[in-house]
Amino acid sequence: MTEPVLILGATSAIARHVAAAFARRGHTLFLAARDAREVERAASDLRIRFGVRVESGEFDAEDYEEGHAEFLRRVVERVGEPHGVVLAFGYLGEQELAERDFDESGRIIGRNFAGAVSVLNLCAERLAAQRGGFVIGISSVAGDVGRQSNYLYGASKAGLNVYLQGLRNRLFHAGVRVLTVKPGFVDTPMTYGMPRLFLVAAPEEVGEGIVRALERGRNVVYLPWFWRYVMLALRLVPEGLRKRLKL
Ligand SMILES: NC(=O)c1ccc[n+]([C@@H]2O[C@H](COP(=O)([O-])OP(=O)(O)OC[C@H]3O[C@@H](n4cnc5c(N)ncnc54)[C@H](OP(=O)(O)O)[C@@H]3O)[C@@H](O)[C@H]2O)c1
């Protein structure tokens, strides 16, 4: 089992543990991120720890269309056609700034949604032509319910959820699996220093959980598992009451 897996946003704390979980299982990896030096350091670490082939390269989620097509051509030249793609990049942004500054809203939408669509459209074509493989999209529980504290980020992840759901439906007929991952709070640079966090998970636990969910053939997974019920409870709060709460 050495088929290549492409990790997009590979310097993310969660992505590093997903990459380690695939390396542990013997996969060749291509790690892609904006910071070419840091992602090469991550690649080197995995080569040493797991003795697998790991390549790295520069990737920007906002380098839409031709930029992404060119990037994928380079990946294929280096490791061959990826059998799996893990979309891990994401941008939380600042909700209050995004409310008054469209540049910040644009960054949130551009990275979490438009960037994901641009690169996954291209990956989907390649996977469908191979008639096999998988896509893992790391979304968020924030996409389940709009809340005043992060509805720009939540809306971008909600868009990603529906995109991944449609893609799963389409690619099922080509034998390609699509897994949507909805983590709750995870202890990573994205949440560092945030007040009032609860039920915070370790990125190691989430990384391994993502690969296990793929192996179990899941379509959607909440990580850790109890977030499914936290979000269900939140969705059951009537809108008339929810809008009065400062969530
Ligand atoms: N941490 C949580 O509590 C949590 C909860 C739910 C979902 N998630 C999701 O989990 C995923 C991983 O996040 P994380 O928690 O591991 O946070 P993280 O360590 O802060 O990682 C975020 C990653 O996204 C990359 N990124 C941002 N903009 C990019 C762009 N334009 N092009 C390419 N890469 C870009 C960052 O690269 P740079 O280093 O270059 O900025 C970084 O590697 C994200 O999709 C996030 O939304 C996280």
The ligand as an SDF file (V2000), in Angstrom:
LIG
                    3D

 48 52  0  0  0  0  0  0  0  0999 V2000
   -8.0610   23.8610   15.1580 N   0  0  0  0  0  0  0  0  0  0  0  0
   -9.3620   23.7230   15.2370 C   0  0  0  0  0  0  0  0  0  0  0  0
   -9.9590   23.8480   16.3270 O   0  0  0  0  0  0  0  0  0  0  0  0
  -10.1500   23.3520   14.0010 C   0  0  0  0  0  0  0  0  0  0  0  0
  -11.5110   23.0340   14.1820 C   0  0  0  0  0  0  0  0  0  0  0  0
  -12.2840   22.6990   13.0780 C   0  0  0  0  0  0  0  0  0  0  0  0
  -11.7120   22.6570   11.8260 C   0  0  0  0  0  0  0  0  0  0  0  0
  -10.3820   22.9870   11.6680 N   0  0  0  0  0  0  0  0  0  0  0  0
   -9.8480   22.9420   10.3000 C   0  0  0  0  0  0  0  0  0  0  0  0
   -8.7490   22.0670   10.2710 O   0  0  0  0  0  0  0  0  0  0  0  0
   -7.8770   22.4260    9.1950 C   0  0  0  0  0  0  0  0  0  0  0  0
   -6.4590   22.4680    9.7090 C   0  0  0  0  0  0  0  0  0  0  0  0
   -6.3150   23.5370   10.6480 O   0  0  0  0  0  0  0  0  0  0  0  0
   -5.3640   23.4750   11.9390 P   0  0  0  0  0  0  0  0  0  0  0  0
   -6.2390   23.5020   13.1290 O   0  0  0  0  0  0  0  0  0  0  0  0
   -4.3730   22.3940   11.7820 O   0  0  0  0  0  0  0  0  0  0  0  0
   -4.7070   24.9250   11.9130 O   0  0  0  0  0  0  0  0  0  0  0  0
   -3.2870   25.4780   11.4930 P   0  0  0  0  0  0  0  0  0  0  0  0
   -2.2000   24.6630   12.0960 O   0  0  0  0  0  0  0  0  0  0  0  0
   -3.3430   26.9320   11.7960 O   0  0  0  0  0  0  0  0  0  0  0  0
   -3.2490   25.2300    9.9100 O   0  0  0  0  0  0  0  0  0  0  0  0
   -3.8560   26.0450    8.9680 C   0  0  0  0  0  0  0  0  0  0  0  0
   -3.1020   25.7790    7.6930 C   0  0  0  0  0  0  0  0  0  0  0  0
   -3.7610   26.3950    6.5860 O   0  0  0  0  0  0  0  0  0  0  0  0
   -2.7430   26.9290    5.7600 C   0  0  0  0  0  0  0  0  0  0  0  0
   -3.2120   27.9920    4.8920 N   0  0  0  0  0  0  0  0  0  0  0  0
   -3.8680   29.1360    5.2120 C   0  0  0  0  0  0  0  0  0  0  0  0
   -4.0760   29.8680    4.1090 N   0  0  0  0  0  0  0  0  0  0  0  0
   -3.5440   29.1710    3.0680 C   0  0  0  0  0  0  0  0  0  0  0  0
   -3.4360   29.4060    1.6770 C   0  0  0  0  0  0  0  0  0  0  0  0
   -3.9110   30.5360    1.1040 N   0  0  0  0  0  0  0  0  0  0  0  0
   -2.8410   28.4620    0.9250 N   0  0  0  0  0  0  0  0  0  0  0  0
   -2.3450   27.3260    1.4580 C   0  0  0  0  0  0  0  0  0  0  0  0
   -2.3920   27.0580    2.7790 N   0  0  0  0  0  0  0  0  0  0  0  0
   -2.9900   27.9750    3.5650 C   0  0  0  0  0  0  0  0  0  0  0  0
   -1.7150   27.4670    6.7510 C   0  0  0  0  0  0  0  0  0  0  0  0
   -0.4920   27.6930    6.0850 O   0  0  0  0  0  0  0  0  0  0  0  0
    0.5100   28.8620    6.5570 P   0  0  0  0  0  0  0  0  0  0  0  0
    1.3110   28.2250    7.6550 O   0  0  0  0  0  0  0  0  0  0  0  0
    1.2770   29.1640    5.3310 O   0  0  0  0  0  0  0  0  0  0  0  0
   -0.3370   30.0020    7.0350 O   0  0  0  0  0  0  0  0  0  0  0  0
   -1.6570   26.3160    7.7430 C   0  0  0  0  0  0  0  0  0  0  0  0
   -0.7940   25.3090    7.3110 O   0  0  0  0  0  0  0  0  0  0  0  0
   -8.3950   23.7700    8.6660 C   0  0  0  0  0  0  0  0  0  0  0  0
   -9.1560   23.5590    7.4970 O   0  0  0  0  0  0  0  0  0  0  0  0
   -9.2980   24.2610    9.7840 C   0  0  0  0  0  0  0  0  0  0  0  0
  -10.3080   25.1210    9.2820 O   0  0  0  0  0  0  0  0  0  0  0  0
   -9.5970   23.3190   12.7330 C   0  0  0  0  0  0  0  0  0  0  0  0
  1  2  1  0
  2  3  2  0
  2  4  1  0
  4  5  1  0
  4 48  2  0
  5  6  2  0
  6  7  1  0
  7  8  2  0
  8  9  1  0
  8 48  1  0
  9 10  1  0
  9 46  1  0
 10 11  1  0
 11 12  1  0
 11 44  1  0
 12 13  1  0
 13 14  1  0
 14 15  2  0
 14 16  1  0
 14 17  1  0
 17 18  1  0
 18 19  2  0
 18 20  1  0
 18 21  1  0
 21 22  1  0
 22 23  1  0
 23 24  1  0
 23 42  1  0
 24 25  1  0
 25 26  1  0
 25 36  1  0
 26 27  1  0
 26 35  1  0
 27 28  2  0
 28 29  1  0
 29 30  1  0
 29 35  2  0
 30 31  1  0
 30 32  2  0
 32 33  1  0
 33 34  2  0
 34 35  1  0
 36 37  1  0
 36 42  1  0
 37 38  1  0
 38 39  2  0
 38 40  1  0
 38 41  1  0
 42 43  1  0
 44 45  1  0
 44 46  1  0
 46 47  1  0
M  CHG  2   8   1  16  -1
M  END
$$$$
